[in-house]
Amino acid sequence: MTPLIFAIALAAAEAQSAPTPAQPPGSAAQKPVQPADKVVCRSQSIDGTRFERRVCKPRSQWDAEHAEAQRLLRARPGVGSTNAQPGF
């Protein structure tokens, strides 16, 4: 399902960035790509194999996922605290 969502998002992005016939390519009227909107591709390993898959997402989504992972790690009891109980 994720590849389908990515394909739809990619098609929409291409449709928005394609110049119209009345507008020459490279004109000043085109909106510059914001750093948070830039698509970044990364290789991620697949559990149980040595193969990797390429995952492409907007930078803002990568940042949001990283922030969420950090929040979850900090919310775990005993992680990063000085009063952790032995054995955990």
N, C-alpha and C positions, 0 to 999 in steps of 0.2 A: 504494500500500500504506500510506503514511503517513496519508492521510485515514481509512482504515479503522481503523487503530490509534487515532487520535485520537477517532474516533466511539465506539469501544468504551470508551476511557478516560473520555470525557465521559458516556456512559450509566451507567457504573459510579459516577462521582462524583455524578450526579444521583440515582441509586438510594440512595446512602449519605446524601445530604443531605435527602432527602424525609422529612418527619415521619411517624411512624407514627400510626394513628388514635387510639391510647391516649395519645399525647403531643401536647399543644397546640403550635402553632408559636410559636417564640420562648421556649420554656421554658429554664430554666437547665441542663437535662440535655444540651442540644446542645453538641457539641464546637466551639469556635471555630476558624476557619481560621487555620492557621499562615502566616506570611509566606512561607515557602519552598514551601508547598503551593498558594499562590494562583496561578491561571492568568493569565498575562500574554500579551497578543496584540501582535504587532508586524507592520509591513508590511515585506516584503522585495521587492526588485526582482528581476525575472526577466531573465536574460541574453538580449539580442537584442530586447527590447521595451521600451516605456515603461510597461508595465503592472506592477502590484505585486500580490503575493498576501499574504493575511493568515495568519500562522502563530501559533498559540496553543500554549503549553507552560507547565508549572509553572515557577515562578521558579527552583526548584532545578535544573531541567534547563537553563535559560538560563545560570545561573551555572556549571554544570559544563562546558557547551560553550565558554563564554568562557575558563574556566581552561585547558581543553585547547588552545584556539587560542593562548593566551599561552604555554603550555608548548612548543608546536611552533615558535612564532616564536623563542623564546629558544634552542631547541636547534639552530637553523640555524647552520651555521658562517659566520662573517664578519658576522653581524648583531648589532649592538650591541657588538662588540668593538673594541678600539683597534688590533689587529694584523691587520686585514682586508687581504687581498691586493688590489692594484689590478686593476681589470678584472672584478671579481666583484660 
